[in-house]
Amino acid sequence: MNGSSPHKAATPGSLRELAEVAIPLIFSAGSMMLMHFIDRIYLTWYDSSALAASTPAGMLNWTTMAVPIGTVAYVNSFISQYHGADRPDRISRSIWQAVYLGLIFYIAILPFAGLAWYLIPFFGHAPEVVRMERAYYLAMILTSLPMILKTALSAFYSGRGETGVILKVNLLMVSINVTLDPILIYGFGPVPELGIAGAGLATFVTMTVGVGAYVGLLSRQRERELFRFWKERTWDAELIRRMIRYGFPSGMQSLFDAGAFTLFLFMVGRLSQNALAATNLAFNLNTLVFIPMLGVGTAITVLVGRHIGEGRPDLASRTTWMAMIATGSIVLLFCGVYIVAPEHLLSPFRYYANPEEFAQVQPLVLKILKFVAIYSLFDVMLVVFGSAIRSAGDTRVSFLVNLCSGWFLMVLPVVIMESQGILTLSRCWYACTANIVVSGLIFLLRFQYGPWREMQVIEAELIPDSLESHDREDSPSVVVSDAIGSLLVDVAIVESPTEQ
């Protein structure tokens, strides 16, 4: 099922196993981050109003489409657990159910997307920013359909740990987007200047090409014969029911999380256009850490699901702690850059931007990056531990944590301060930081003491019983020390000149 491989398989629960799955996903996420990063650079050069409009409109689109995309994305947990249980037929069946579910949700959400388009002017942004927000939002609503399909189809490979395929498709998409961006934003030859709408159109074409690439891959002989991919497209009501049971809370979590940050951005925009542009830039710089971190989160989803499907929650716990230690160490280095040398990170944005406009935005960005440095390590906890428990099926508690923390620690204080006339940019970011810090700590506690080790999303009879004796209840200190020891041993093996 795993296919032939010229090298020895990685030891389950080892650093090598984590690296083989995570590194391509990190580069994949990084390539998509690069795509959005370049989008923002082109828009910064084009018009500061376009930069101010892009992130709120993009977040509003994500808010309206979070349920379909978030629900469909949860199919990774089904794929990884079926992969661990050695059921290739159920893998293909799950992909098809995710496609059907995504299409149904997309059609159901469209009326709300249209309503959101009409609500944009009520947030009080400048008329030119509102015009651009509407144009970009409309383009991104159209883009959401191929994005949903790509999310479902790509899970066939990401859920089984074939993450190199994901990287290759993403690199193809980035190359297309980078080529189309300047042509559609600025115009070239017969192509008219489309501005921010051009950036949205470039993303639509890019996502559509990604869907086409996965359809081509899934039409190969191995996928047709070994996994019976095109023969397993029958509607499966029971599998759909379980996907909704576990995936829908995950989609709702995405909705309320995105809704909280969208409202946060629009409230910041009420302070001033410079405050909004600075916040957009800070979030984009934060993606240098956060987007690759999401790659690690997806790897945790895959490996935790795989080991649960194998009946080995002990290995799932060990892998998660190893990911936390390794990722947290790297994030701390980035936090140092945010504090010590933030001007270098701003250089690409400054290059062609209006000097006077950028001079007003830069001091605000430098202030915000200090908040980003403070909450980043807790963001790692949120992503790593949250991904682990959700992969096992603990999605309802994850939803409640994000709902309560995002709305009661971030949105509500900002709304109250704005109504009292005491809202400032720093106070907005104090609230944002409190939200992430508290969420990260709660997910840490839920991972260590919650019931996820006894949970699964696939049929219980498919999970082997023979390995249950390997599971053990260790104290946090024992688990962490074991993970650190394993990580150090794995690093030593990798660096050994005799090990080929």
Beta strands, then each sheet from edge to edge (+ up, - down):
end
